[in-house]
């Protein structure tokens, strides 16, 4: 009898859940956004048959340190990224890209890219390169330990900043 009882509660797979009948608009919107994200995986068609070119998407880059991800509690590292992201947004709240990124029309479809570097030397080097390139960002330094933990850019059109991050790995 004891072998039939499990310490973990049973949770059914979500693929069998009918989200369209869920009374919560948050769940319905989540499901709709998941469906629209899956369409992003479709191959692009010939641009000659498409309409006007798509607008350059605004994106915020967040870069975390892999050495901290491997040694600190995951929640602590995520919190560091949140601190840097909020700081970069708030500090540049009067910037036109930030205002557009946080506008009521775009607030539910923000684009963030979370990347990783190996350690402290790499994040400091990246911060120096961004500064030299005129890319506004926040290097978050955890206090009182004085540890540079992550950085986040203010929102930019992807085409104008992606070259600074092309050699970095997605954070997984």
PAMI-495005 format. One record per atom (N, C-alpha, C): x, y, z; atom name. Coordinates in Angstrom, 1 decimal. Example, Ala and Ser with C-alpha at 12.3 -4.5 7.8 and 13.67 -1.06 7.14 Angstrom:
REM PAMI-495005
LOVEX        X        Y        Z   site
LOVEX     13.2     -5.7      7.8      N
LOVEX     12.3     -4.5      7.8     CA
LOVEX     13.2     -3.3      7.8      C
LOVEX     12.8     -2.2      7.1      N
LOVEX     13.7     -1.1      7.1     CA
LOVEX     12.9      0.0      7.9      C
REM end
This chain:
REM PAMI-495005
LOVEX        X        Y        Z   site
LOVEX      0.8     -1.2      0.0      N
LOVEX      0.0      0.0      0.0     CA
LOVEX      0.9      1.3      0.0      C
LOVEX      1.9      1.2      0.8      N
LOVEX      2.8      2.4      0.9     CA
LOVEX      3.4      2.7     -0.5      C
LOVEX      3.7      1.7     -1.3      N
LOVEX      4.3      1.9     -2.6     CA
LOVEX      3.4      2.6     -3.6      C
LOVEX      2.1      2.6     -3.3      N
LOVEX      1.1      3.3     -4.2     CA
LOVEX      1.1      4.8     -3.9      C
LOVEX      1.5      5.2     -2.7      N
LOVEX      1.5      6.6     -2.4     CA
LOVEX      2.8      7.3     -2.8      C
LOVEX      2.6      8.4     -3.4      N
LOVEX      3.8      9.1     -3.9     CA
LOVEX      3.9     10.5     -3.2      C
LOVEX      5.2     10.9     -2.9      N
LOVEX      5.4     12.2     -2.3     CA
LOVEX      5.1     13.3     -3.2      C
LOVEX      5.1     13.1     -4.5      N
LOVEX      4.9     14.1     -5.5     CA
LOVEX      3.4     14.0     -6.0      C
LOVEX      2.7     15.1     -6.0      N
LOVEX      1.3     15.1     -6.5     CA
LOVEX      1.3     14.9     -8.0      C
LOVEX      0.3     14.3     -8.5      N
LOVEX      0.1     14.0     -9.9     CA
LOVEX     -0.3     15.3    -10.6      C
LOVEX      0.4     15.6    -11.7      N
LOVEX      0.1     16.8    -12.5     CA
LOVEX     -0.1     16.3    -13.9      C
LOVEX     -1.2     16.5    -14.5      N
LOVEX     -1.4     16.0    -15.9     CA
LOVEX     -0.6     16.8    -16.9      C
LOVEX     -0.3     16.2    -18.0      N
LOVEX      0.5     17.0    -19.0     CA
LOVEX     -0.4     18.1    -19.6      C
LOVEX      0.2     19.3    -19.8      N
LOVEX     -0.6     20.4    -20.3     CA
LOVEX     -1.1     20.3    -21.7      C
LOVEX     -0.6     19.4    -22.5      N
LOVEX     -1.0     19.2    -23.9     CA
LOVEX     -2.5     18.7    -23.9      C
LOVEX     -3.0     18.1    -22.8      N
LOVEX     -4.3     17.6    -22.8     CA
LOVEX     -5.3     18.7    -22.2      C
LOVEX     -4.8     19.8    -21.8      N
LOVEX     -5.7     20.8    -21.2     CA
LOVEX     -6.2     21.7    -22.2      C
LOVEX     -7.5     22.0    -22.2      N
LOVEX     -8.2     22.8    -23.2     CA
LOVEX     -8.1     24.3    -22.6      C
LOVEX     -7.1     25.0    -23.1      N
LOVEX     -6.9     26.4    -22.6     CA
LOVEX     -8.0     27.3    -23.1      C
LOVEX     -8.7     27.0    -24.2      N
LOVEX     -9.7     27.9    -24.7     CA
LOVEX    -10.9     28.0    -23.8      C
LOVEX    -11.1     27.0    -23.0      N
LOVEX    -12.2     27.0    -22.1     CA
LOVEX    -11.9     27.5    -20.7      C
LOVEX    -10.6     27.9    -20.5      N
LOVEX    -10.2     28.4    -19.2     CA
LOVEX    -10.8     29.8    -18.9      C
LOVEX    -11.4     30.0    -17.8      N
LOVEX    -12.0     31.3    -17.5     CA
LOVEX    -10.9     32.4    -17.3      C
LOVEX     -9.7     32.1    -17.0      N
LOVEX     -8.7     33.1    -16.8     CA
LOVEX     -8.1     33.7    -18.0      C
LOVEX     -8.2     35.0    -18.3      N
LOVEX     -7.6     35.6    -19.5     CA
LOVEX     -6.1     35.4    -19.5      C
LOVEX     -5.5     35.4    -18.3      N
LOVEX     -4.0     35.2    -18.3     CA
LOVEX     -3.6     33.9    -18.9      C
LOVEX     -4.3     32.8    -18.6      N
LOVEX     -4.0     31.5    -19.2     CA
LOVEX     -4.3     31.5    -20.7      C
LOVEX     -5.5     32.1    -21.1      N
LOVEX     -5.8     32.1    -22.5     CA
LOVEX     -4.8     32.9    -23.3      C
LOVEX     -4.3     34.0    -22.7      N
LOVEX     -3.3     34.8    -23.4     CA
LOVEX     -2.0     34.1    -23.5      C
LOVEX     -1.6     33.4    -22.4      N
LOVEX     -0.4     32.6    -22.4     CA
LOVEX     -0.5     31.6    -23.5      C
LOVEX     -1.6     30.9    -23.6      N
LOVEX     -1.7     29.8    -24.7     CA
LOVEX     -1.6     30.4    -26.1      C
LOVEX     -2.3     31.6    -26.3      N
LOVEX     -2.3     32.2    -27.6     CA
LOVEX     -0.9     32.7    -27.9      C
LOVEX     -0.1     33.2    -26.9      N
LOVEX      1.3     33.6    -27.2     CA
LOVEX      2.1     32.4    -27.5      C
LOVEX      1.9     31.2    -26.9      N
LOVEX      2.6     30.0    -27.2     CA
LOVEX      2.4     29.6    -28.6      C
LOVEX      1.1     29.7    -29.1      N
LOVEX      0.8     29.3    -30.4     CA
LOVEX      1.5     30.3    -31.4      C
LOVEX      1.4     31.6    -31.1      N
LOVEX      2.1     32.5    -32.0     CA
LOVEX      3.6     32.4    -32.0      C
LOVEX      4.2     32.0    -30.9      N
LOVEX      5.6     31.7    -30.9     CA
LOVEX      6.0     30.5    -31.7      C
LOVEX      5.1     29.5    -31.8      N
LOVEX      5.4     28.3    -32.6     CA
LOVEX      5.4     28.7    -34.1      C
LOVEX      4.7     29.8    -34.5      N
LOVEX      4.7     30.2    -35.9     CA
LOVEX      6.1     30.8    -36.2      C
LOVEX      6.8     31.3    -35.2      N
LOVEX      8.1     31.9    -35.4     CA
LOVEX      9.1     30.8    -35.9      C
LOVEX      8.9     29.6    -35.7      N
LOVEX      9.8     28.5    -36.1     CA
LOVEX      9.5     28.1    -37.6      C
LOVEX      8.5     28.7    -38.2      N
LOVEX      8.3     28.4    -39.6     CA
LOVEX      9.3     29.0    -40.5      C
LOVEX      9.7     28.4    -41.6      N
LOVEX     10.7     29.0    -42.5     CA
LOVEX     10.1     30.2    -43.1      C
LOVEX     11.0     31.2    -43.3      N
LOVEX     10.6     32.5    -43.9     CA
LOVEX     10.3     32.2    -45.4      C
LOVEX      9.3     32.9    -45.9      N
LOVEX      9.0     32.8    -47.3     CA
LOVEX      9.8     33.8    -48.0      C
LOVEX      9.8     33.8    -49.3      N
LOVEX     10.5     34.7    -50.2     CA
LOVEX     10.1     36.1    -49.9      C
LOVEX     11.0     37.0    -49.6      N
LOVEX     10.7     38.4    -49.2     CA
LOVEX     10.0     39.1    -50.4      C
LOVEX     10.2     38.7    -51.6      N
LOVEX      9.6     39.4    -52.8     CA
LOVEX      8.1     39.2    -52.7      C
LOVEX      7.6     38.1    -52.2      N
LOVEX      6.1     37.9    -52.1     CA
LOVEX      5.5     38.5    -50.9      C
LOVEX      6.3     38.9    -49.9      N
LOVEX      5.8     39.4    -48.7     CA
LOVEX      5.5     40.9    -48.8      C
LOVEX      4.8     41.5    -47.8      N
LOVEX      4.5     42.9    -47.8     CA
LOVEX      5.7     43.7    -47.5      C
LOVEX      5.5     44.8    -46.9      N
LOVEX      6.7     45.7    -46.5     CA
LOVEX      7.6     45.0    -45.5      C
LOVEX      8.9     45.3    -45.4      N
LOVEX      9.8     44.7    -44.5     CA
LOVEX      9.3     44.9    -43.0      C
LOVEX      9.6     43.9    -42.2      N
LOVEX      9.2     44.1    -40.8     CA
LOVEX     10.1     45.1    -40.1      C
LOVEX      9.5     45.8    -39.1      N
LOVEX     10.2     46.7    -38.3     CA
LOVEX     11.3     46.0    -37.5      C
LOVEX     12.4     46.7    -37.3      N
LOVEX     13.5     46.1    -36.5     CA
LOVEX     13.0     46.0    -35.0      C
LOVEX     13.0     44.8    -34.5      N
LOVEX     12.5     44.5    -33.2     CA
LOVEX     13.4     45.1    -32.1      C
LOVEX     12.7     45.7    -31.1      N
LOVEX     13.5     46.2    -29.9     CA
LOVEX     13.8     45.0    -29.0      C
LOVEX     15.0     45.0    -28.5      N
LOVEX     15.4     43.9    -27.6     CA
LOVEX     16.3     44.4    -26.5      C
LOVEX     16.2     43.7    -25.4      N
LOVEX     17.0     44.0    -24.2     CA
LOVEX     17.9     42.8    -24.0      C
LOVEX     19.2     42.9    -24.0      N
LOVEX     20.1     41.8    -23.7     CA
LOVEX     20.4     41.8    -22.2      C
LOVEX     20.4     40.6    -21.6      N
LOVEX     20.8     40.3    -20.3     CA
LOVEX     21.9     39.3    -20.3      C
LOVEX     23.0     39.5    -19.7      N
LOVEX     24.1     38.6    -19.7     CA
LOVEX     24.5     38.2    -18.3      C
LOVEX     24.5     36.9    -18.0      N
LOVEX     24.8     36.3    -16.7     CA
LOVEX     26.1     35.6    -16.7      C
LOVEX     26.7     35.4    -15.6      N
LOVEX     27.9     34.7    -15.5     CA
LOVEX     27.7     33.2    -15.2      C
LOVEX     28.3     32.4    -16.1      N
LOVEX     28.1     30.9    -16.0     CA
LOVEX     28.7     30.4    -14.7      C
LOVEX     29.8     30.9    -14.2      N
LOVEX     30.4     30.5    -13.0     CA
LOVEX     29.5     30.7    -11.8      C
LOVEX     28.8     31.8    -11.8      N
LOVEX     27.8     32.0    -10.7     CA
LOVEX     26.6     31.1    -10.8      C
LOVEX     26.2     30.8    -12.1      N
LOVEX     25.0     29.9    -12.3     CA
LOVEX     25.3     28.6    -11.7      C
LOVEX     26.6     28.2    -11.9      N
LOVEX     27.0     26.8    -11.4     CA
LOVEX     27.2     26.7     -9.9      C
LOVEX     27.4     27.9     -9.3      N
LOVEX     27.8     27.8     -7.8     CA
LOVEX     26.8     28.5     -6.9      C
LOVEX     26.0     29.5     -7.4      N
LOVEX     25.0     30.1     -6.6     CA
LOVEX     23.7     29.5     -6.8      C
LOVEX     22.7     29.7     -5.8      N
LOVEX     21.4     29.2     -6.1     CA
LOVEX     20.8     29.9     -7.3      C
LOVEX     20.1     29.1     -8.2      N
LOVEX     19.6     29.7     -9.4     CA
LOVEX     18.8     30.9     -9.2      C
LOVEX     17.9     31.0     -8.2      N
LOVEX     17.1     32.1     -7.9     CA
LOVEX     17.9     33.4     -7.7      C
LOVEX     19.1     33.2     -7.0      N
LOVEX     19.9     34.4     -6.7     CA
LOVEX     20.5     35.0     -8.0      C
LOVEX     20.9     34.1     -8.9      N
LOVEX     21.5     34.6    -10.2     CA
LOVEX     20.4     35.2    -11.1      C
LOVEX     19.2     34.6    -11.1      N
LOVEX     18.1     35.2    -11.8     CA
LOVEX     17.7     36.6    -11.3      C
LOVEX     17.8     36.7     -9.9      N
LOVEX     17.5     38.0     -9.3     CA
LOVEX     18.5     39.0     -9.7      C
LOVEX     19.7     38.7     -9.8      N
LOVEX     20.8     39.6    -10.3     CA
LOVEX     20.4     40.1    -11.7      C
LOVEX     20.0     39.2    -12.6      N
LOVEX     19.6     39.7    -13.9     CA
LOVEX     18.4     40.6    -13.9      C
LOVEX     17.5     40.3    -13.0      N
LOVEX     16.3     41.2    -12.9     CA
LOVEX     16.7     42.5    -12.4      C
LOVEX     17.6     42.6    -11.4      N
LOVEX     18.1     43.9    -10.9     CA
LOVEX     18.6     44.7    -12.1      C
LOVEX     19.5     44.1    -12.8      N
LOVEX     20.2     44.8    -13.9     CA
LOVEX     19.2     45.3    -15.0      C
LOVEX     18.2     44.4    -15.3      N
LOVEX     17.2     44.7    -16.3     CA
LOVEX     16.4     45.9    -15.9      C
LOVEX     15.9     45.8    -14.7      N
LOVEX     15.0     46.9    -14.2     CA
LOVEX     15.8     48.2    -14.1      C
LOVEX     17.0     48.2    -13.7      N
LOVEX     17.9     49.4    -13.6     CA
LOVEX     18.0     50.0    -15.0      C
LOVEX     18.4     49.1    -16.0      N
LOVEX     18.6     49.7    -17.3     CA
LOVEX     17.3     50.3    -17.9      C
LOVEX     16.2     49.7    -17.6      N
LOVEX     14.9     50.3    -18.1     CA
LOVEX     14.6     51.6    -17.4      C
LOVEX     14.7     51.5    -16.1      N
LOVEX     14.3     52.7    -15.3     CA
LOVEX     15.3     53.9    -15.6      C
LOVEX     16.6     53.6    -15.6      N
LOVEX     17.6     54.7    -15.8     CA
LOVEX     17.4     55.4    -17.2      C
LOVEX     16.9     54.6    -18.1      N
LOVEX     16.7     55.1    -19.5     CA
LOVEX     15.2     55.3    -19.8      C
LOVEX     14.4     55.5    -18.8      N
LOVEX     12.9     55.6    -19.0     CA
LOVEX     12.5     56.7    -20.0      C
LOVEX     13.3     57.8    -20.1      N
LOVEX     13.0     58.9    -21.0     CA
LOVEX     13.5     58.6    -22.5      C
LOVEX     14.2     57.5    -22.7      N
LOVEX     14.7     57.2    -24.0     CA
LOVEX     13.6     56.8    -24.9      C
LOVEX     13.6     57.1    -26.2      N
LOVEX     12.5     56.8    -27.1     CA
LOVEX     12.4     55.3    -27.3      C
LOVEX     13.5     54.6    -27.4      N
LOVEX     13.4     53.1    -27.5     CA
LOVEX     12.8     52.5    -26.3      C
LOVEX     13.2     52.9    -25.1      N
LOVEX     12.7     52.4    -23.9     CA
LOVEX     11.2     52.7    -23.7      C
LOVEX     10.8     53.9    -24.1      N
LOVEX      9.4     54.2    -24.0     CA
LOVEX      8.5     53.4    -25.0      C
LOVEX      9.1     53.1    -26.2      N
LOVEX      8.4     52.2    -27.1     CA
LOVEX      8.3     50.8    -26.6      C
LOVEX      9.4     50.3    -26.1      N
LOVEX      9.5     48.9    -25.5     CA
LOVEX      8.5     48.7    -24.4      C
LOVEX      8.3     49.7    -23.6      N
LOVEX      7.4     49.6    -22.4     CA
LOVEX      6.0     50.2    -22.7      C
LOVEX      5.7     50.6    -23.9      N
LOVEX      4.4     51.2    -24.2     CA
LOVEX      3.3     50.1    -24.0      C
LOVEX      2.1     50.6    -23.8      N
LOVEX      1.0     49.7    -23.6     CA
LOVEX      0.8     48.7    -24.8      C
LOVEX      1.1     49.2    -26.0      N
LOVEX      1.0     48.3    -27.1     CA
LOVEX      2.0     47.2    -27.2      C
LOVEX      3.2     47.4    -26.5      N
LOVEX      4.3     46.4    -26.6     CA
LOVEX      4.6     45.7    -25.3      C
LOVEX      4.0     46.1    -24.2      N
LOVEX      4.4     45.6    -22.9     CA
LOVEX      4.2     44.1    -22.8      C
LOVEX      3.2     43.6    -23.5      N
LOVEX      3.0     42.1    -23.4     CA
LOVEX      3.8     41.3    -24.4      C
LOVEX      4.7     42.0    -25.2      N
LOVEX      5.5     41.3    -26.2     CA
LOVEX      6.9     41.8    -26.2      C
LOVEX      7.5     42.0    -25.0      N
LOVEX      8.9     42.4    -24.8     CA
LOVEX      9.8     41.3    -25.3      C
LOVEX     10.9     41.7    -25.9      N
LOVEX     11.9     40.7    -26.4     CA
LOVEX     13.2     40.9    -25.5      C
LOVEX     13.6     39.8    -24.8      N
LOVEX     14.8     39.8    -24.1     CA
LOVEX     15.6     38.6    -24.6      C
LOVEX     16.9     38.8    -24.6      N
LOVEX     17.8     37.7    -24.9     CA
LOVEX     18.7     37.5    -23.7      C
LOVEX     18.7     36.3    -23.2      N
LOVEX     19.6     36.1    -22.0     CA
LOVEX     20.7     35.2    -22.4      C
LOVEX     21.9     35.8    -22.2      N
LOVEX     23.2     35.1    -22.7     CA
LOVEX     24.0     34.9    -21.5      C
LOVEX     25.1     34.2    -21.7      N
LOVEX     26.1     33.9    -20.6     CA
LOVEX     27.5     34.1    -21.0      C
LOVEX     28.3     34.5    -20.1      N
LOVEX     29.8     34.5    -20.2     CA
LOVEX     30.4     33.6    -19.2      C
LOVEX     31.7     33.3    -19.3      N
LOVEX     32.3     32.3    -18.4     CA
LOVEX     32.4     32.8    -17.0      C
LOVEX     32.9     34.1    -16.9      N
LOVEX     33.2     34.5    -15.5     CA
LOVEX     33.3     36.0    -15.4      C
LOVEX     34.0     36.5    -14.3      N
LOVEX     34.1     37.9    -14.1     CA
LOVEX     34.9     38.6    -15.1      C
LOVEX     36.0     38.1    -15.5      N
LOVEX     36.9     38.8    -16.5     CA
LOVEX     36.1     39.0    -17.8      C
LOVEX     35.3     38.0    -18.3      N
LOVEX     34.5     38.1    -19.5     CA
LOVEX     33.4     39.2    -19.4      C
LOVEX     32.8     39.3    -18.2      N
LOVEX     31.7     40.2    -18.1     CA
LOVEX     32.2     41.7    -18.0      C
LOVEX     33.4     41.8    -17.4      N
LOVEX     34.0     43.1    -17.3     CA
LOVEX     34.5     43.5    -18.7      C
LOVEX     35.1     42.6    -19.5      N
LOVEX     35.5     42.9    -20.9     CA
LOVEX     34.3     43.3    -21.7      C
LOVEX     33.2     42.5    -21.6      N
LOVEX     32.0     42.9    -22.4     CA
LOVEX     31.5     44.3    -22.0      C
LOVEX     31.5     44.6    -20.8      N
LOVEX     31.0     45.9    -20.3     CA
LOVEX     31.9     47.0    -20.9      C
LOVEX     33.2     46.8    -21.0      N
LOVEX     34.2     47.7    -21.6     CA
LOVEX     33.9     47.9    -23.1      C
LOVEX     33.6     46.8    -23.8      N
LOVEX     33.3     46.9    -25.2     CA
LOVEX     32.0     47.6    -25.5      C
LOVEX     31.0     47.4    -24.6      N
LOVEX     29.7     48.1    -24.8     CA
LOVEX     29.9     49.6    -24.6      C
LOVEX     30.7     49.9    -23.5      N
LOVEX     30.9     51.3    -23.2     CA
LOVEX     31.7     52.0    -24.4      C
LOVEX     32.7     51.3    -24.9      N
LOVEX     33.5     51.9    -26.0     CA
LOVEX     32.6     52.0    -27.3      C
LOVEX     31.6     51.1    -27.4      N
LOVEX     30.7     51.2    -28.6     CA
LOVEX     29.5     52.1    -28.4      C
LOVEX     29.4     52.7    -27.2      N
LOVEX     28.3     53.7    -26.9     CA
LOVEX     27.0     53.0    -26.6      C
LOVEX     27.1     51.7    -26.2      N
LOVEX     25.9     51.0    -25.9     CA
LOVEX     25.5     51.1    -24.4      C
LOVEX     24.4     51.8    -24.1      N
LOVEX     24.0     52.0    -22.7     CA
LOVEX     23.6     50.7    -22.0      C
LOVEX     24.2     50.4    -20.9      N
LOVEX     23.9     49.2    -20.2     CA
LOVEX     24.2     49.4    -18.7      C
LOVEX     23.8     48.4    -17.9      N
LOVEX     24.1     48.4    -16.5     CA
LOVEX     24.9     47.2    -16.1      C
LOVEX     26.1     47.4    -15.6      N
LOVEX     26.9     46.3    -15.0     CA
LOVEX     26.4     46.2    -13.6      C
LOVEX     25.7     45.1    -13.2      N
LOVEX     25.2     45.0    -11.9     CA
LOVEX     26.4     44.5    -11.0      C
LOVEX     26.6     45.2     -9.9      N
LOVEX     27.7     44.8     -8.9     CA
LOVEX     27.0     44.5     -7.6      C
LOVEX     27.0     43.3     -7.2      N
LOVEX     26.4     42.9     -5.9     CA
LOVEX     27.1     43.5     -4.8      C
LOVEX     26.4     44.1     -3.9      N
LOVEX     27.0     44.7     -2.7     CA
LOVEX     26.5     44.0     -1.4      C
LOVEX     27.2     43.9     -0.4      N
LOVEX     28.5     44.5     -0.1     CA
LOVEX     29.7     43.7     -0.7      C
LOVEX     29.5     42.6     -1.3      N
LOVEX     30.6     41.8     -1.8     CA
LOVEX     31.4     42.4     -2.9      C
LOVEX     30.8     43.4     -3.6      N
LOVEX     31.5     44.1     -4.7     CA
LOVEX     31.8     43.1     -5.9      C
LOVEX     30.8     42.2     -6.2      N
LOVEX     31.0     41.2     -7.2     CA
LOVEX     30.2     41.6     -8.5      C
LOVEX     30.8     41.8     -9.6      N
LOVEX     30.1     42.0    -10.9     CA
LOVEX     29.3     40.7    -11.3      C
LOVEX     28.0     40.8    -11.3      N
LOVEX     27.3     39.5    -11.5     CA
LOVEX     26.6     39.4    -12.8      C
LOVEX     26.2     40.5    -13.5      N
LOVEX     25.6     40.4    -14.7     CA
LOVEX     25.5     41.8    -15.3      C
LOVEX     25.0     41.9    -16.5      N
LOVEX     24.7     43.2    -17.1     CA
LOVEX     23.5     43.1    -18.0      C
LOVEX     22.9     44.3    -18.2      N
LOVEX     21.7     44.4    -19.1     CA
LOVEX     21.8     45.7    -19.8      C
LOVEX     21.4     45.6    -21.1      N
LOVEX     21.3     46.8    -21.9     CA
LOVEX     20.0     47.5    -21.8      C
LOVEX     19.9     48.7    -22.2      N
LOVEX     18.6     49.3    -22.4     CA
LOVEX     18.1     48.7    -23.6      C
LOVEX     16.8     48.9    -23.9      N
LOVEX     16.2     48.3    -25.2     CA
LOVEX     16.8     49.1    -26.4      C
LOVEX     17.2     48.3    -27.4      N
LOVEX     17.8     48.8    -28.7     CA
LOVEX     17.1     48.0    -29.8      C
LOVEX     17.1     48.6    -31.0      N
LOVEX     16.8     47.8    -32.2     CA
LOVEX     17.8     46.7    -32.3      C
LOVEX     17.4     45.5    -32.5      N
LOVEX     18.3     44.3    -32.5     CA
LOVEX     19.4     44.5    -33.5      C
LOVEX     19.2     45.1    -34.7      N
LOVEX     20.3     45.2    -35.6     CA
LOVEX     21.4     46.1    -35.2      C
LOVEX     21.1     47.0    -34.3      N
LOVEX     22.2     48.0    -33.9     CA
LOVEX     23.0     47.4    -32.7      C
LOVEX     22.6     46.4    -32.0      N
LOVEX     23.4     45.9    -30.9     CA
LOVEX     23.8     44.4    -31.0      C
LOVEX     23.2     43.7    -31.9      N
LOVEX     23.4     42.2    -31.9     CA
LOVEX     24.9     41.8    -32.2      C
LOVEX     25.6     42.7    -32.9      N
LOVEX     27.0     42.3    -33.2     CA
LOVEX     27.9     42.2    -32.0      C
LOVEX     27.5     43.0    -30.9      N
LOVEX     28.3     42.9    -29.6     CA
LOVEX     28.1     41.6    -28.9      C
LOVEX     27.0     40.9    -29.2      N
LOVEX     26.7     39.7    -28.5     CA
LOVEX     26.7     38.4    -29.3      C
LOVEX     27.1     38.5    -30.6      N
LOVEX     27.1     37.3    -31.5     CA
LOVEX     27.9     36.1    -31.1      C
LOVEX     29.0     36.4    -30.3      N
LOVEX     29.9     35.3    -29.9     CA
LOVEX     29.5     34.6    -28.6      C
LOVEX     28.4     35.2    -27.9      N
LOVEX     28.0     34.6    -26.6     CA
LOVEX     27.0     33.5    -26.8      C
LOVEX     26.9     32.6    -25.8      N
LOVEX     26.0     31.5    -25.8     CA
LOVEX     24.7     31.9    -25.2      C
LOVEX     23.6     31.3    -25.7      N
LOVEX     22.3     31.5    -24.9     CA
LOVEX     22.5     30.9    -23.6      C
LOVEX     21.9     31.5    -22.6      N
LOVEX     21.9     30.9    -21.2     CA
LOVEX     20.9     29.8    -21.1      C
LOVEX     21.4     28.6    -20.7      N
LOVEX     20.4     27.5    -20.7     CA
LOVEX     20.5     26.9    -19.3      C
REM end
